[in-house]
Every structure is written in structure tokens, then in C-alpha cells.
Amino acid sequence: MASGWSLIIGLIIVVAASLAAWFLSPKGDNQTLWRNTLILSFISCYLMWAIVFLAQWHPLITPKRSDMRPDRVPE
């Protein structure tokens, strides 16, 4: 089931992956490029997942049944 803990657990995983990318990026001339690319990728993927997750968890528009005729009211 969906819960608010999913967002927190996902955030913890992204922070851990970002810290790992910070400390384990290969040393050299492109170290800053590696760090920035990995950390921005993790954050972007997390934000996209979180926005889609929240949009499905709390939809702005309430779904309507399509198997009913508009002139019939359920009893």
C-alpha cells in the first residue's frame, strides 16, 4: 500500500547514493563533472518519481465511473 514512508525511504536512498557518488567518484580532472552528473541524476529521478507518486496518491481530479449513463442515479 502507498504511504508517506515511501517518500522518506526513497529520499534516504537518494541521499545515500549521492553521498556514495561524492566519495567514490573517480579521482582526476573530471571528478567534479562525475559528482555533479551523478548527484543531479539521482535528484532528478527522485523528483520525477515523487511527483508521479504524489499525483497518483492524491489526484486533483476525482475519477468518475464510465459505466453509468448520466441520466441514471445509483440507488
C-alpha positions in Angstrom: 0.0 0.0 0.0 1.1 3.5 -0.6 2.1 5.5 2.4 4.1 8.6 3.3 7.0 6.4 4.3 7.7 5.6 0.7 8.8 9.2 0.1 11.0 9.2 3.1 12.6 5.9 2.3 13.2 7.0 -1.3 14.8 10.2 -0.1 17.1 8.3 2.3 18.2 6.1 -0.6 18.8 9.1 -2.9 20.9 10.8 -0.2 22.9 7.6 0.4 23.5 7.2 -3.3 24.5 10.9 -3.6 27.0 10.6 -0.7 28.4 7.4 -2.3 28.8 9.3 -5.6 30.5 12.2 -3.8 33.1 10.0 -2.0 33.5 7.2 -4.6 33.8 9.3 -7.8 37.0 8.6 -9.7 39.8 10.9 -9.0 41.2 13.1 -11.8 40.4 16.0 -13.9 36.7 15.1 -14.4 36.0 14.4 -10.7 33.7 17.4 -10.4 31.8 16.5 -13.6 31.3 12.9 -12.3 30.0 14.2 -9.0 27.6 16.7 -10.4 26.3 14.4 -13.1 25.5 11.6 -10.7 24.1 13.7 -7.9 21.9 15.7 -10.3 20.7 12.5 -12.0 19.7 10.9 -8.6 17.9 14.1 -7.6 16.1 14.4 -10.9 15.0 10.8 -10.9 13.8 11.1 -7.3 11.8 14.3 -8.0 10.2 12.7 -11.1 9.2 9.6 -9.1 7.9 11.6 -6.2 5.8 13.9 -8.3 4.2 10.9 -10.2 3.7 9.1 -6.9 2.0 12.0 -5.2 -0.1 12.7 -8.3 -1.5 9.2 -8.1 -1.8 9.2 -4.3 -3.8 12.4 -4.1 -5.3 13.1 -7.5 -6.5 16.6 -8.2 -9.5 15.3 -10.2 -11.7 12.7 -8.7 -12.1 9.7 -11.1 -15.7 9.1 -12.4 -17.4 5.9 -13.3 -17.7 5.5 -17.0 -20.1 2.5 -16.9 -23.1 4.6 -15.9 -25.4 6.7 -18.0 -25.6 10.3 -17.0 -29.4 10.3 -16.6 -29.3 7.3 -14.1 -28.6 7.9 -10.5 -27.4 4.9 -8.4 -29.7 3.8 -5.6 
